[in-house]
Amino acid sequence: MRYRTRVTAPAAALTGTAAVLTAGTSAASAQTPALRGGGTPGAETLPEPDAVFPALGNDGYRVTAYHLDFSYDATNRLVDAIATLTLCATQDLSRFSLDALGLDIRSVRVGGRTATFEQIGEKLRVTPACPLPERARVTVRIEYSADPSRTLAHTGWVVTPDGFAVCAQPNSAHTVFPCNDHPTDKAAFSFRVTVPRGLRGVANGTLVRAENLDGDRTAYTYRSRHPMATELVQITVGDYTVKDRRGPHGLPLRDVVPTARAAALEPALSLTPGLVEWVERRLGVFPFETYGLLPCNSDDPKAFDFTGLETQTLTLYKPAFLLQEEQKIGAHLMHELVHSWFGNSVSPAGWADLWLNEGHADFYGLLYRFERGWPDSLGLTSMEARMKDTYARGDLWRRTSGPVAAPNAVNLFDNQRYLGGVLVLYALRELVGEDVFRRIERTFLECHRGSSASTEDYIAIASEVSGQDLSGFLRDWLYGTKTPRMPGHPDWTVVPVPPGLLTPRNREPGHYPDSTATL
């Protein structure tokens, strides 16, 4: 998980037109019936703006599919790209917007016809030749170029010595491709990545084909079988080797590793089948068509300021981290794997729901650690001991970082969303018992698989499965300013908060390390 602070960086307004048809779509099939009348512009935020990143997302349509066609030039290290989106209008639209920043847009076509556009701040406003009627399905083709090394307030690119990788979480997918950049608008994805011979292009999902092209270049095409949030997209280019293996019940596993480090990384990569087997016994069958690790070909702390990132089906890692012994990396590997269920299959309905991702990932990461008798970073050897220590910090964290389910853009990725989230889940398990807790977890995942879910959705499932109204109990733990009593542990106490301690509203912005390092 990566932390970024969002700062609006207005781009110069641009306008343009073009005359190119959507690839693979005839002029006739690309046309969309015109609306008689003007329609109205779609909103440039969500109907209920995100509590953490209120400017992200757009309304008036839903995206059903993205096809991203990237061509990498190793001489100038630039990317030439075409993003083809399939939209479904949810109102009569005279204009709509996408999220986009730091992209040099050359042309936009809607339904096969030239559209006018302008870039205002982090929005790409598109005016089609004819207004779109409600329920119309239309193809939008955007041609652009991108410089992965461009300096932006927040960026989804990781520059490596031989190419790049993508790390879009939480608010940076739109610096890589124009999109409706919010996890509620999940869509199908396919990719075509063209690279010079000797390099490999990689993306989420499974490889459909590899084509040798004129000019000593290779095009790799990938498709994801399951809907994906924009923040989970992975596209990488570099000198990589693909290592295939099998997981439980024949699950295809593929690791994409720097060729020069393939042998050294093998001990870490070989752990994945056992990790998948362990978590499947608790959360059910792995939810995607494949899984694997991508140790990005860079250890530069300036370019890669996190340990791991749960891009869907292919977890991004800092390679040096994976060169350590199993006891040092096992819990973190489990943490990122659990995101396949919590965070990827079931995405957060809003960024304030991040604790559902990170709390669950840390919860099972700690369980895995302590089952193996590995002491944690504090020297503790049991879940109970770790939770007692975390409980003691409860009021302090609520003062400095806010309640577990009420973050802001500055403290989104601090300990309160991780270990604070674990503490909520531990309290729930202590209250309802192990068997009911496991049924809550599986029911939540089954009900919301392939979509997004909110904190209130989790509370509703917990109440239904347990047969008791848990709304008051869980809301106290998730939104209260004081740490509630821990069920079954009346002797646990919290450390008093020093008078005058800074609150989340007046503390200075800063970097909060990924707390998975403390697993």
Protein Blocks (a to p, Z undefined) as FASTA:
>chain_A
ZZddddddddddddddddddcehiafklmpccddedjbjaddfbdfbacfklmmgocehi
acfbdcddddddfklopacdddddddddfbdcfbdcdddehiacfbdceehiacddddeh
jaccdddfbdcdehiacdddddddddfkbccfbdcbdcdfklccddfbfklmmmmbgcdd
dfklgcdddddddddehiacddehjdfbdcddehiiacdddddfbdcdfklgccdddddd
ddddddeehiacdddddfklmmmmmmmmmmmmmmmmmmmmmnopafbfbdcddddfbfbf
klmgcfbdcdehiacddfklmmpcfklmmmmmmmmmmmmmnoplpccfbfklmmmmmmmm
mmmmmmmmmmnopacfkopabfklmmmmmmmmmmmmmmmnopfklccfklmmmmklmmmm
mmmmmmmmmmnojklmmmmmmmmmmmmgoiacdfklmmmmmmmmnopafklmmmmmmmmc
bdcddehilmbccddddehiacfklcccdddddfklmZZ
